[in-house]
Amino acid sequence: MARVNNQIILAERPQGLPDDNTFEFVKKAVEDVKEDQILIKTLYVSVDPYMRGRMENAESYIEPFKLNEVIEGSSIGEVIESKSDQFKTGDVVTGMFGWQEYYVAGENEVRQIDPSIAPITTNLHILGMTGLTSYFGLLDIGKPKEGETVVISGAAGSVGSTVGQIAKIKGARVVGIAGSDEKISFLKDELNFDGGINYRATDNIKDDLQRICPDGVDVYFDNVGGEISDAVMTQLNRYARIPVCGAISSYNKEEQDLGPRVQQTLIKKSALMQGFTVGNYSDRFKEGAKQLGQWLQEGKLTYRETIREGFENIPGAFLDLFRGKNIGKLLVKVGEREYV
């Protein structure tokens, strides 16, 4: 019996927060597998904030999604048919095959995962792109030193929670900013952050920062932008470093995002503010993956996953990123392995 491939395509470019009109579910016949190709059954799909930017028809560091085509994103799947010498049925692989249940891939499009090293889902976060983003952004730009204070916004997400743990490994004092008491408890009780601020509950985030960071802020890992980052900027120490990883607070704004100008602060504090994407470090991925894997095996890193189930729930899970409903990495499980 022929397999049917359920796909989610970009039906229209959103204005503000995406909605049901942004996405369309379609069914396609699964393509035939040709020489040097494999058929992958999708097991897990990653939803990530950067995908919102790709829904815009605007120049960026990565090309926008195309209308009426499958939404690309990091996924994990199982090889269920192979005409490649490099893969056999039952192999678990990861790649950018995105929001669809099946995908025919060339043998060089995907990377094999060893399920014996760690749960396969870790390749979509702490051992994958978000882990590498945390590793290079913090260590290459932030350069935390022992005893310094590192503040992280979006701290309970996949990147933020990993950044904080790496900063602790380097001997820094770590403060996380997140959007619920549950998230702050996660940061302090499970990840050993030294302090936390629930930005939804505080009356004055500047006062809270001054209280929790009495010696100022040496490294600010910025995942959110907006008013939270404006507040942290007022607490910077001289020679502070600011890796700018994301600006989720503005991704769904329909009007231009305005705020305090940072130039005078950067000059007065001789501070460094640098944007980056993980792709900047593609030639060093093996280095980062090796170190992250070692720390994970040594028990120096841990993680939390928020897993939704069901292919039909992918768009809703994606929107939950902007509602702050996840702790750690948000994934969607869409299939079970056929070969175990």
C-alpha positions in Angstrom: 0.0 0.0 0.0 1.4 3.4 -1.0 2.4 5.7 1.8 0.8 9.1 2.1 3.0 12.0 3.1 1.3 14.6 5.3 3.0 18.0 5.0 2.6 21.5 6.4 3.2 24.3 4.0 3.5 28.0 4.3 0.2 29.2 2.9 0.7 32.9 3.4 3.1 35.3 5.0 1.9 36.4 8.5 1.3 39.9 9.6 2.1 39.8 13.4 1.6 36.5 15.1 1.0 33.6 12.7 -2.5 32.0 12.8 -4.4 29.2 11.2 -4.3 31.0 7.8 -0.4 30.9 7.9 -0.3 27.1 7.6 -2.0 24.6 5.4 -2.0 20.8 5.7 -1.6 18.9 2.5 -1.2 15.3 1.4 1.3 14.1 -1.2 2.3 10.7 -2.4 5.7 9.6 -1.1 8.3 9.9 -3.8 10.1 6.8 -5.1 13.6 6.2 -3.7 16.3 6.4 -6.3 20.0 5.4 -6.3 22.0 6.9 -3.4 18.8 8.0 -1.7 17.0 7.0 1.5 13.4 7.3 2.7 13.0 8.8 6.1 10.1 8.5 8.5 10.0 11.6 10.7 10.0 10.9 14.4 10.6 14.3 16.0 10.3 17.9 14.7 12.0 20.9 16.2 10.1 24.3 16.4 12.4 27.3 16.8 11.9 31.1 17.1 14.2 31.8 14.1 11.6 30.2 11.9 9.3 33.2 12.4 11.8 35.4 10.6 11.9 32.9 7.6 8.2 33.4 7.2 8.9 37.0 6.1 9.9 37.8 2.5 12.9 39.8 3.7 16.7 39.5 3.3 18.4 37.9 6.2 21.2 35.5 7.1 19.1 32.6 5.7 16.7 32.6 2.8 12.9 32.9 3.6 10.6 30.0 3.4 8.9 29.7 0.0 5.1 30.0 -0.2 3.2 26.7 -0.8 6.3 24.6 0.1 7.0 22.5 3.2 8.3 24.5 6.2 11.9 23.5 6.7 13.3 22.8 10.1 15.5 20.4 12.1 14.0 17.0 12.4 15.0 13.4 13.5 13.8 10.4 11.6 14.3 6.7 10.9 15.5 5.3 7.6 12.8 2.9 6.4 14.1 2.3 2.9 17.7 2.7 1.6 19.4 2.7 -1.8 22.5 4.1 -0.3 25.6 2.3 0.8 26.0 4.8 3.7 22.7 3.9 5.4 20.6 0.9 6.3 17.0 0.5 7.4 16.6 1.3 11.1 19.4 4.0 11.1 18.3 7.2 12.9 19.3 10.4 11.2 18.9 14.2 11.6 18.5 16.9 9.0 16.5 19.8 7.7 13.5 17.8 6.4 11.1 19.8 8.3 7.3 19.6 8.8 6.4 16.4 6.9 6.0 12.8 7.9 8.2 11.3 5.2 11.2 12.6 3.2 13.4 11.2 0.5 16.9 12.4 1.1 20.2 12.3 -0.7 22.8 10.4 1.3 24.7 13.6 1.9 21.7 15.6 3.2 21.5 14.0 6.6 23.7 12.9 9.5 23.5 9.6 11.3 22.8 9.6 15.1 24.1 7.0 17.5 21.2 6.3 19.9 23.6 4.7 22.4 25.3 8.0 23.3 22.3 9.9 24.5 18.5 10.1 23.8 18.1 10.8 20.1 16.1 14.0 20.9 19.2 15.7 22.3 20.5 16.1 18.8 17.8 18.7 18.3 18.9 20.8 21.2 21.8 20.3 23.7 23.9 18.2 21.3 22.6 20.0 18.2 22.1 23.6 16.9 20.8 25.1 20.2 23.7 23.6 22.1 26.2 24.8 19.6 24.6 28.3 19.6 25.0 28.4 23.4 28.5 27.2 23.3 29.9 29.5 20.7 27.9 32.6 21.5 28.8 32.5 25.2 32.4 31.4 24.9 33.5 33.1 21.7 31.7 36.5 22.3 30.8 36.5 26.0 34.1 35.1 27.2 32.9 34.7 30.9 35.6 34.7 33.5 35.5 33.1 36.9 33.7 35.3 39.4 32.0 37.5 36.8 28.2 37.9 36.6 26.4 36.5 33.5 22.7 37.5 32.9 20.6 35.6 30.4 17.2 36.5 29.1 14.9 33.8 27.8 16.9 31.8 30.3 14.5 28.8 30.6 14.5 28.0 26.9 16.8 25.6 25.2 19.6 28.1 24.5 19.3 30.1 27.6 19.3 27.1 30.0 22.4 25.7 28.3 24.2 29.1 28.3 23.7 29.3 32.0 25.1 25.9 32.7 28.2 26.6 30.6 28.7 29.8 32.4 28.6 27.9 35.7 31.2 25.5 34.4 33.4 28.5 33.7 33.0 29.7 37.3 30.7 32.6 36.7 27.8 33.8 38.8 24.6 33.3 36.7 21.3 35.1 36.8 18.4 34.1 34.6 15.4 36.1 33.4 12.2 34.1 32.5 8.5 34.4 32.5 7.1 32.3 35.3 7.8 31.2 38.9 8.0 27.7 37.6 10.7 28.6 35.2 12.7 30.5 37.8 12.5 27.4 40.1 13.8 25.2 37.3 16.7 27.6 36.8 17.6 27.8 40.4 16.7 24.3 41.7 17.7 22.1 38.7 20.3 24.1 36.9 21.9 25.8 40.0 21.6 29.4 38.7 22.5 31.9 41.4 19.4 34.0 40.9 16.4 34.6 38.8 13.8 37.3 37.9 10.3 36.6 36.7 9.8 39.5 34.4 6.0 39.0 34.4 5.8 39.4 38.1 8.3 42.2 38.9 7.2 45.8 39.5 10.7 47.1 38.5 13.1 44.9 36.7 15.9 47.4 37.1 15.6 47.3 40.9 15.6 43.6 40.8 18.7 43.5 38.7 20.5 45.9 41.0 19.5 43.7 44.0 20.5 40.4 42.5 23.5 41.7 40.6 25.1 44.1 43.2 28.4 44.0 41.3 26.8 44.8 37.9 26.7 42.7 34.8 29.8 41.5 32.9 28.1 39.3 30.3 24.6 39.7 29.0 23.4 36.9 26.7 20.5 38.4 24.9 17.7 36.1 23.6 14.8 38.5 23.7 15.6 42.2 23.0 12.9 44.7 24.0 12.3 46.3 27.4 14.1 43.4 29.2 17.3 44.1 27.4 16.9 47.9 27.8 16.8 47.3 31.6 19.9 45.0 31.6 21.8 47.6 29.6 21.6 50.0 32.5 23.5 47.6 34.7 26.5 46.8 32.5 30.0 46.9 33.9 33.0 48.4 32.1 34.2 46.1 29.2 30.9 44.1 29.4 30.2 41.7 26.5 26.8 41.2 25.0 26.2 38.3 22.6 23.0 39.0 20.7 21.4 35.7 19.9 17.7 36.6 19.4 15.0 39.2 19.7 11.9 37.2 20.2 10.1 40.1 21.8 9.8 41.8 18.4 9.4 38.9 16.0 5.6 39.3 15.8 5.4 43.1 16.0 3.6 44.7 13.1 5.0 48.2 13.8 8.7 49.1 13.9 10.4 48.1 17.2 11.7 51.2 19.0 13.6 51.6 22.2 16.5 53.4 24.0 19.6 54.0 21.9 22.5 51.9 23.1 25.5 53.8 21.6 26.2 56.0 24.5 26.1 53.1 26.9 28.4 51.0 24.8 30.9 53.9 24.6 30.8 54.8 28.3 31.2 51.2 29.3 33.6 50.2 26.5 31.2 47.3 26.0 31.1 44.9 23.1 27.7 44.1 21.6 27.8 41.5 18.8 25.1 39.7 16.9 25.8 36.1 15.7 24.2 33.0 14.2 25.4 29.5 14.8 26.3 29.2 11.1 29.2 31.6 11.7 30.9 28.7 13.4 30.1 25.8 11.0 33.8 25.0 10.6 34.1 24.4 14.4 30.9 22.3 14.9 32.9 19.2 15.7 34.8 21.0 18.4 31.6 22.3 20.0 29.8 19.0 19.7 32.7 17.1 21.3 32.9 19.4 24.3 29.1 19.5 24.8 28.9 15.7 24.6 31.7 15.4 27.2 30.1 17.7 29.6 26.8 15.9 29.2 28.4 12.5 29.9 30.2 14.0 32.9 26.9 15.2 34.3 27.9 18.9 34.1 25.1 19.6 31.7 21.5 18.6 31.9 18.3 19.6 30.0 14.6 19.7 30.0 12.3 18.9 27.1 8.8 20.0 26.5 7.3 17.4 24.0 4.0 17.8 22.2 2.6 14.7 20.4 0.9 14.6 17.0 1.8 15.9 13.6 -1.3 18.1 13.6 0.0 19.9 16.7 3.2 21.3 15.1 1.8 24.8 14.3 0.3 25.1 17.8 3.6 24.1 19.4 5.4 26.7 17.2 3.1 29.4 18.4 3.6 28.3 22.1 7.2 29.5 21.7 5.9 33.1 21.6 3.5 32.4 24.5 6.3 31.2 26.8 4.7 27.8 27.3 7.8 25.7 27.1 10.6 25.0 29.5 13.8 23.8 27.8 13.6 22.5 24.3 10.1 22.4 22.6 9.7 19.4 20.3 6.9 17.6 18.6 6.8 13.8 18.4 5.2 12.8 15.1 6.1 9.1 14.7 7.3 5.8 16.2 10.3 3.8 15.1 9.5 0.8 12.8 12.9 -0.9 13.4 14.0 -1.2 17.0 
